Amino acid sequence: MTIQKYRLRYPYEHLQVGAVVYDLTKHDYGLARDDTNHTGVPHVSVTMKEDGDYPSFTIPTHLLVPEN
């Protein structure tokens, strides 16, 4: 399975511009959906781990630049 890798376009919370995150491959228990619904801004769940495992956090999608 290929896990999508992203770089941050803007700083976000504890992360700097250019930080690398990966799609979460585990359940996020609706956290990204909840953040999307509460803010009106689309969110996804990501992790700092290359294997897509926990721990994870949500982030607005407009801050992410996909890498191949």
C-alpha positions as CSV (number, residue, x, y, z in Angstrom):
1,M,0.0,0.0,0.0
2,T,1.3,3.5,-0.9
3,I,0.7,6.1,1.8
4,Q,0.3,9.7,0.5
5,K,3.0,12.0,1.7
6,Y,2.4,15.8,2.1
7,R,4.4,18.9,2.9
8,L,3.0,21.8,4.8
9,R,2.4,24.9,2.7
10,Y,2.0,27.1,5.9
11,P,2.9,26.7,9.5
12,Y,0.3,24.9,11.6
13,E,0.2,24.5,15.4
14,H,3.6,22.9,16.2
15,L,4.7,22.3,12.6
16,Q,6.8,24.5,10.4
17,V,6.5,25.2,6.7
18,G,7.8,22.2,4.7
19,A,7.1,19.6,7.5
20,V,6.3,16.2,6.2
21,V,3.1,14.4,7.2
22,Y,1.4,11.2,5.9
23,D,-2.2,10.0,5.5
24,L,-3.4,8.2,8.6
25,T,-4.1,4.5,7.7
26,K,-6.0,3.8,10.9
27,H,-9.4,4.9,12.0
28,D,-9.7,8.5,13.1
29,Y,-13.1,7.9,14.8
30,G,-14.7,10.8,12.9
31,L,-12.3,13.5,14.1
32,A,-11.6,14.9,10.6
33,R,-15.3,15.0,9.9
34,D,-16.0,16.7,13.2
35,D,-13.4,19.4,12.6
36,T,-14.7,19.9,9.1
37,N,-18.3,20.3,10.3
38,H,-17.3,22.6,13.2
39,T,-15.1,24.9,11.2
40,G,-16.5,24.7,7.7
41,V,-13.0,24.0,6.4
42,P,-12.2,20.5,5.0
43,H,-9.8,18.5,7.3
44,V,-8.0,15.2,7.0
45,S,-6.3,13.0,9.6
46,V,-2.5,12.7,9.2
47,T,0.5,11.4,11.1
48,M,4.2,12.1,11.3
49,K,4.9,8.4,10.9
50,E,5.8,7.1,7.5
51,D,3.8,3.9,8.1
52,G,0.5,5.9,8.6
53,D,0.1,4.7,12.2
54,Y,-0.9,6.6,15.4
55,P,-0.5,9.1,16.9
56,S,-2.4,11.3,14.5
57,F,-4.0,14.8,14.3
58,T,-6.3,16.6,12.0
59,I,-5.3,19.4,9.6
60,P,-7.0,21.6,7.1
61,T,-6.5,20.2,3.6
62,H,-5.6,23.6,2.1
63,L,-2.4,23.6,4.1
64,L,-1.1,20.4,2.5
65,V,0.8,19.9,-0.8
66,P,0.9,16.3,-2.0
67,E,4.2,14.7,-2.9
68,N,4.8,11.7,-5.1
